Amino acid sequence: METTLAELAGVAGLRWTIEICFGTAKEELGLDHCEARSWDGWHRHMTLCMAALAFLARLRAELVRSAASKPNETSPGAVAVAA
């Protein structure tokens, strides 16, 4: 199986997104605070941090989606309709 140039370019384009992901995990979830003494311990720590990051990303997406579907009750349009 050979990888096409378009596929390689697509993966290379994800580098910044991946950097943001790891930066968030380091800042918010302690990804860089691991002091494991074994590969198993390191792997558990990384797995838990990545699972927590995935959970928070999904929660954020759901909150954004639900906020977008609800009218903003403090907006001028909502106040005019209520009056």
BAKEVO-836331 format. One record per atom (N, C-alpha, C, CB): residue number from 1; atom name; x, y, z. Coordinates in steps of 0.02 Angstrom, whole numbers, plus 32768, in hexadecimal, padded with zeros to 4 digits. Glycine has a CB too. Layout:
// BAKEVO-836331
(NUM, "CA", (X, Y, Z)),
...
//
This chain:
// BAKEVO-836331
(1, "N", (802A, 7FC5, 8000)),
(1, "CA", (8000, 8000, 8000)),
(1, "C", (802D, 803E, 8000)),
(1, "CB", (7FD0, 8000, 803D)),
(2, "N", (8020, 806A, 7FD2)),
(2, "CA", (8047, 80A7, 7FCE)),
(2, "C", (801C, 80E3, 7FE2)),
(2, "CB", (8063, 80B1, 7F87)),
(3, "N", (803D, 8111, 8003)),
(3, "CA", (801B, 814E, 8018)),
(3, "C", (8023, 8183, 7FE1)),
(3, "CB", (8037, 8168, 805C)),
(4, "N", (7FEC, 81A3, 7FD0)),
(4, "CA", (7FEF, 81D6, 7F9C)),
(4, "C", (8009, 8217, 7FB9)),
(4, "CB", (7FAA, 81E0, 7F7C)),
(5, "N", (801F, 8243, 7F8D)),
(5, "CA", (8037, 8284, 7FA2)),
(5, "C", (8000, 82AD, 7FC3)),
(5, "CB", (8054, 82AA, 7F65)),
(6, "N", (7FC3, 82A6, 7FAB)),
(6, "CA", (7F8A, 82CA, 7FC8)),
(6, "C", (7F7D, 82B3, 8010)),
(6, "CB", (7F4A, 82BF, 7F9D)),
(7, "N", (7F83, 8272, 801C)),
(7, "CA", (7F7A, 8258, 8060)),
(7, "C", (7FB0, 8272, 808F)),
(7, "CB", (7F79, 820B, 8060)),
(8, "N", (7FEE, 8273, 8078)),
(8, "CA", (8025, 828D, 80A0)),
(8, "C", (801B, 82D7, 80AF)),
(8, "CB", (8068, 8282, 807D)),
(9, "N", (8005, 82FD, 807E)),
(9, "CA", (7FF8, 8344, 8089)),
(9, "C", (7FC0, 834E, 80BB)),
(9, "CB", (7FE8, 8367, 8046)),
(10, "N", (7F8D, 8324, 80B7)),
(10, "CA", (7F55, 8329, 80E7)),
(10, "C", (7F6B, 831C, 812E)),
(10, "CB", (7F1F, 82F9, 80D4)),
(11, "N", (7F95, 82EA, 8137)),
(11, "CA", (7FAF, 82DA, 817A)),
(11, "C", (7FDC, 8312, 8193)),
(11, "CB", (7FD4, 8297, 817A)),
(12, "N", (8007, 832C, 8167)),
(12, "CA", (8034, 8362, 817A)),
(12, "C", (800C, 83A0, 818F)),
(12, "CB", (8063, 8373, 8141)),
(13, "N", (7FD3, 83AA, 8170)),
(13, "CA", (7FA8, 83E3, 8181)),
(13, "C", (7F89, 83DE, 81C6)),
(13, "CB", (7F73, 83EB, 814E)),
(14, "N", (7F87, 83A2, 81E2)),
(14, "CA", (7F6A, 8398, 8224)),
(14, "C", (7F9C, 83A7, 825C)),
(14, "CB", (7F51, 8352, 822B)),
(15, "N", (7FDA, 83B5, 824B)),
(15, "CA", (800D, 83BD, 827E)),
(15, "C", (7FFB, 83F4, 82B1)),
(15, "CB", (8050, 83CE, 825E)),
(16, "N", (7FE2, 842C, 8299)),
(16, "CA", (7FD2, 8463, 82C7)),
(16, "C", (7F98, 844F, 82F5)),
(16, "CB", (7FBF, 84A2, 829F)),
(17, "N", (7F67, 842C, 82DB)),
(17, "CA", (7F2F, 8415, 8305)),
(17, "C", (7F48, 83E6, 833B)),
(17, "CB", (7EFA, 83F2, 82D9)),
(18, "N", (7F76, 83BA, 8329)),
(18, "CA", (7F93, 838B, 835A)),
(18, "C", (7FBB, 83B0, 838E)),
(18, "CB", (7FBF, 8357, 8336)),
(19, "N", (7FE1, 83E3, 837A)),
(19, "CA", (8008, 840B, 83AA)),
(19, "C", (7FD9, 842F, 83DC)),
(19, "CB", (8033, 843F, 8385)),
(20, "N", (7FA1, 8449, 83C3)),
(20, "CA", (7F70, 846A, 83EF)),
(20, "C", (7F54, 8437, 8420)),
(20, "CB", (7F37, 848A, 83C5)),
(21, "N", (7F45, 83FC, 8408)),
(21, "CA", (7F29, 83C7, 8432)),
(21, "C", (7F59, 83B5, 846B)),
(21, "CB", (7F1A, 8388, 8408)),
(22, "N", (7F99, 83AB, 845B)),
(22, "CA", (7FCA, 839A, 848E)),
(22, "C", (7FD6, 83D5, 84BD)),
(22, "CB", (800B, 8384, 846E)),
(23, "N", (7FD6, 8411, 84A3)),
(23, "CA", (7FDF, 844C, 84CE)),
(23, "C", (7FA6, 8452, 8501)),
(23, "CB", (7FE3, 848B, 84A4)),
(24, "N", (7F69, 8447, 84EB)),
(24, "CA", (7F30, 8449, 8518)),
(24, "C", (7F35, 8412, 854C)),
(24, "CB", (7EEE, 8442, 84F0)),
(25, "N", (7F48, 83D6, 8537)),
(25, "CA", (7F4E, 839E, 8566)),
(25, "C", (7F85, 83AC, 8599)),
(25, "CB", (7F5E, 835D, 8540)),
(26, "N", (7FBA, 83CD, 8585)),
(26, "CA", (7FEF, 83DE, 85B5)),
(26, "C", (7FD8, 8412, 85E7)),
(26, "CB", (802D, 83F7, 858F)),
(27, "N", (7FB6, 8446, 85CE)),
(27, "CA", (7FA2, 847D, 85F9)),
(27, "C", (7F68, 846A, 8627)),
(27, "CB", (7F8E, 84B9, 85D0)),
(28, "N", (7F36, 8449, 860C)),
(28, "CA", (7EF8, 843E, 8631)),
(28, "C", (7EF4, 83FB, 8654)),
(28, "CB", (7EBF, 8443, 8602)),
(29, "N", (7F17, 83C8, 863A)),
(29, "CA", (7F0D, 8385, 8654)),
(29, "C", (7F4C, 8366, 8672)),
(29, "CB", (7EF3, 8359, 861E)),
(30, "N", (7F83, 8389, 8673)),
(30, "CA", (7FC0, 836F, 8691)),
(30, "C", (7FE4, 833A, 8668)),
(30, "CB", (7FB0, 8352, 86D2)),
(31, "N", (7FDE, 833E, 8627)),
(31, "CA", (8000, 830D, 85FC)),
(31, "C", (804B, 830D, 8608)),
(31, "CB", (7FF1, 831B, 85B3)),
(32, "N", (8067, 8347, 8616)),
(32, "CA", (80B0, 834C, 861F)),
(32, "C", (80C6, 8343, 8668)),
(32, "CB", (80C7, 838F, 8607)),
(33, "N", (8099, 8330, 8694)),
(33, "CA", (80AA, 8327, 86DB)),
(33, "C", (80B5, 82DE, 86ED)),
(33, "CB", (8075, 8344, 8706)),
(34, "N", (80BE, 82B4, 86BC)),
(34, "CA", (80C6, 826D, 86C9)),
(34, "C", (810D, 825F, 86E1)),
(34, "CB", (80B6, 8244, 8689)),
(35, "N", (8113, 823B, 8718)),
(35, "CA", (8154, 8225, 8731)),
(35, "C", (8154, 81D9, 8737)),
(35, "CB", (8164, 8245, 8776)),
(36, "N", (813A, 81B9, 8704)),
(36, "CA", (8135, 8170, 8704)),
(36, "C", (817B, 8150, 8702)),
(36, "CB", (810B, 8157, 86C9)),
(37, "N", (8181, 8118, 8723)),
(37, "CA", (81C1, 80F4, 8724)),
(37, "C", (81C0, 80B7, 86F7)),
(37, "CB", (81D1, 80DF, 876B)),
(38, "N", (8188, 80AC, 86D7)),
(38, "CA", (8184, 8073, 86AA)),
(38, "C", (815C, 8087, 866C)),
(38, "CB", (8162, 8035, 86CD)),
(39, "N", (8164, 805F, 8637)),
(39, "CA", (813F, 806D, 85FA)),
(39, "C", (80F4, 8066, 8608)),
(39, "CB", (8155, 803E, 85C2)),
(40, "N", (80E1, 8033, 862F)),
(40, "CA", (809A, 802A, 863F)),
(40, "C", (807D, 8066, 8662)),
(40, "CB", (8090, 7FEB, 866A)),
(41, "N", (80A1, 8081, 8693)),
(41, "CA", (8089, 80BC, 86B7)),
(41, "C", (8083, 80F9, 8689)),
(41, "CB", (80B7, 80CC, 86F0)),
(42, "N", (80B6, 8103, 865E)),
(42, "CA", (80B3, 813A, 862F)),
(42, "C", (8078, 8132, 8600)),
(42, "CB", (80F5, 813E, 8607)),
(43, "N", (806E, 80F5, 85E8)),
(43, "CA", (8038, 80E8, 85B9)),
(43, "C", (7FF4, 80F4, 85D9)),
(43, "CB", (803C, 80A0, 859E)),
(44, "N", (7FEC, 80DF, 8617)),
(44, "CA", (7FAC, 80EC, 863B)),
(44, "C", (7F9F, 8136, 8642)),
(44, "CB", (7FAD, 80CB, 8681)),
(45, "N", (7FD3, 815B, 8655)),
(45, "CA", (7FCC, 81A4, 865E)),
(45, "C", (7FB8, 81C5, 861C)),
(45, "CB", (800D, 81C3, 8678)),
(46, "N", (7FDA, 81B4, 85E6)),
(46, "CA", (7FCA, 81D1, 85A5)),
(46, "C", (7F84, 81BE, 858E)),
(46, "CB", (7FFE, 81BB, 8571)),
(47, "N", (7F71, 8180, 859A)),
(47, "CA", (7F2E, 8169, 8586)),
(47, "C", (7EF8, 818F, 85AB)),
(47, "CB", (7F27, 811E, 8592)),
(48, "N", (7F01, 8197, 85ED)),
(48, "CA", (7ECE, 81BB, 8614)),
(48, "C", (7ECA, 8205, 8600)),
(48, "CB", (7EDF, 81B6, 865F)),
(49, "N", (7F03, 8224, 85F4)),
(49, "CA", (7F03, 826A, 85DE)),
(49, "C", (7EE0, 8272, 859A)),
(49, "CB", (7F4A, 8285, 85DA)),
(50, "N", (7EEE, 8246, 856C)),
(50, "CA", (7ECF, 824A, 852A)),
(50, "C", (7E85, 823B, 852D)),
(50, "CB", (7EF2, 821A, 84F9)),
(51, "N", (7E71, 820B, 8559)),
(51, "CA", (7E29, 81FD, 8561)),
(51, "C", (7E05, 8239, 857F)),
(51, "CB", (7E1F, 81BE, 858D)),
(52, "N", (7E25, 8259, 85B1)),
(52, "CA", (7E07, 8295, 85CF)),
(52, "C", (7E02, 82CD, 859C)),
(52, "CB", (7E31, 82AC, 860B)),
(53, "N", (7E34, 82D5, 8572)),
(53, "CA", (7E33, 8309, 853E)),
(53, "C", (7DFB, 82FB, 850C)),
(53, "CB", (7E76, 830D, 851B)),
(54, "N", (7DF3, 82BD, 84F9)),
(54, "CA", (7DBD, 82AB, 84CA)),
(54, "C", (7D78, 82B9, 84E9)),
(54, "CB", (7DC2, 8260, 84B5)),
(55, "N", (7D71, 82A8, 852A)),
(55, "CA", (7D32, 82B5, 854D)),
(55, "C", (7D23, 8300, 854E)),
(55, "CB", (7D35, 829A, 8595)),
(56, "N", (7D55, 8328, 855F)),
(56, "CA", (7D4B, 8371, 8563)),
(56, "C", (7D3D, 838F, 851E)),
(56, "CB", (7D88, 8392, 8582)),
(57, "N", (7D5D, 8375, 84EA)),
(57, "CA", (7D50, 838E, 84A6)),
(57, "C", (7D09, 837F, 8491)),
(57, "CB", (7D82, 836F, 8474)),
(58, "N", (7CF1, 8344, 84A1)),
(58, "CA", (7CAC, 8332, 8490)),
(58, "C", (7C7A, 835C, 84B8)),
(58, "CB", (7C9F, 82E7, 849B)),
(59, "N", (7C88, 8365, 84F8)),
(59, "CA", (7C5D, 838D, 8522)),
(59, "C", (7C5A, 83D5, 8509)),
(59, "CB", (7C75, 838C, 856B)),
(60, "N", (7C93, 83F0, 84F6)),
(60, "CA", (7C95, 8434, 84DB)),
(60, "C", (7C6C, 8439, 849A)),
(60, "CB", (7CDD, 844B, 84CE)),
(61, "N", (7C74, 8408, 846F)),
(61, "CA", (7C4F, 8409, 8430)),
(61, "C", (7C04, 8405, 843C)),
(61, "CB", (7C64, 83CE, 8403)),
(62, "N", (7BEE, 83DD, 846C)),
(62, "CA", (7BA7, 83D8, 847C)),
(62, "C", (7B8D, 841A, 8499)),
(62, "CB", (7B9A, 839F, 84AD)),
(63, "N", (7BB5, 843A, 84C4)),
(63, "CA", (7BA0, 847A, 84E1)),
(63, "C", (7B9B, 84B0, 84AC)),
(63, "CB", (7BD0, 848F, 8518)),
(64, "N", (7BCB, 84B1, 847F)),
(64, "CA", (7BC9, 84E3, 8448)),
(64, "C", (7B8C, 84D7, 841D)),
(64, "CB", (7C09, 84E0, 841E)),
(65, "N", (7B7E, 8498, 840D)),
(65, "CA", (7B45, 8487, 83E3)),
(65, "C", (7B04, 849A, 8406)),
(65, "CB", (7B45, 843B, 83D2)),
(66, "N", (7AFD, 848B, 8447)),
(66, "CA", (7ABF, 849B, 8469)),
(66, "C", (7AB7, 84E7, 8473)),
(66, "CB", (7ABC, 8478, 84AE)),
(67, "N", (7AEE, 850A, 847D)),
(67, "CA", (7AEA, 8553, 8484)),
(67, "C", (7AD7, 8574, 8442)),
(67, "CB", (7B2D, 8570, 849C)),
(68, "N", (7AEE, 8558, 840B)),
(68, "CA", (7ADD, 8574, 83C9)),
(68, "C", (7A94, 8569, 83B8)),
(68, "CB", (7B09, 8555, 8393)),
(69, "N", (7A76, 8535, 83D3)),
(69, "CA", (7A30, 8526, 83C2)),
(69, "C", (79FF, 854D, 83EE)),
(69, "CB", (7A23, 84DC, 83C9)),
(70, "N", (7A17, 856A, 8425)),
(70, "CA", (79EC, 8590, 8452)),
(70, "C", (79F4, 85DB, 8443)),
(70, "CB", (79FD, 8581, 849D)),
(71, "N", (79BE, 8600, 8444)),
(71, "CA", (79C5, 8649, 843B)),
(71, "C", (79E5, 8668, 8479)),
(71, "CB", (7980, 866A, 842D)),
(72, "N", (7A0B, 869B, 846E)),
(72, "CA", (7A2B, 86BE, 84A5)),
(72, "C", (79F7, 86EC, 84C5)),
(72, "CB", (7A69, 86E7, 848C)),
(73, "N", (79E5, 86DE, 8503)),
(73, "CA", (79AF, 8703, 8524)),
(73, "C", (79C3, 874A, 8535)),
(73, "CB", (799A, 86DF, 8562)),
(74, "N", (7A03, 875A, 8533)),
(74, "CA", (7A19, 879E, 8543)),
(74, "C", (7A25, 87C7, 8504)),
(74, "CB", (7A57, 879C, 856E)),
(75, "N", (7A1A, 87AB, 84CA)),
(75, "CA", (7A26, 87D1, 848D)),
(75, "C", (79ED, 8803, 8482)),
(75, "CB", (7A2C, 87A2, 844F)),
(76, "N", (79FA, 883A, 8460)),
(76, "CA", (79C5, 886D, 8455)),
(76, "C", (7989, 8850, 8431)),
(76, "CB", (79E2, 88A6, 842C)),
(77, "N", (7993, 8822, 8403)),
(77, "CA", (795B, 8804, 83DF)),
(77, "C", (792D, 87DD, 840D)),
(77, "CB", (7974, 87D7, 83A8)),
(78, "N", (794A, 87B9, 843D)),
(78, "CA", (7922, 8791, 846B)),
(78, "C", (78FB, 87BF, 849B)),
(78, "CB", (794E, 8761, 8492)),
(79, "N", (7919, 87F6, 84AF)),
(79, "CA", (78F7, 8825, 84DC)),
(79, "C", (78BD, 8845, 84B8)),
(79, "CB", (7928, 885B, 84F6)),
(80, "N", (78C6, 8857, 8479)),
(80, "CA", (7890, 8877, 8453)),
(80, "C", (7856, 8847, 8448)),
(80, "CB", (78AB, 8890, 840F)),
(81, "N", (7865, 8807, 843D)),
(81, "CA", (7830, 87D6, 8433)),
(81, "C", (780A, 87CA, 8474)),
(81, "CB", (784D, 8794, 8419)),
(82, "N", (782E, 87CA, 84AC)),
(82, "CA", (780F, 87BE, 84ED)),
(82, "C", (77E3, 87F8, 8502)),
(82, "CB", (7844, 87B0, 8522)),
(83, "N", (77F2, 8834, 84ED)),
(83, "CA", (77CD, 8870, 8502)),
(83, "C", (778E, 8877, 84DE)),
(83, "CB", (77F5, 88AE, 84F8)),
//
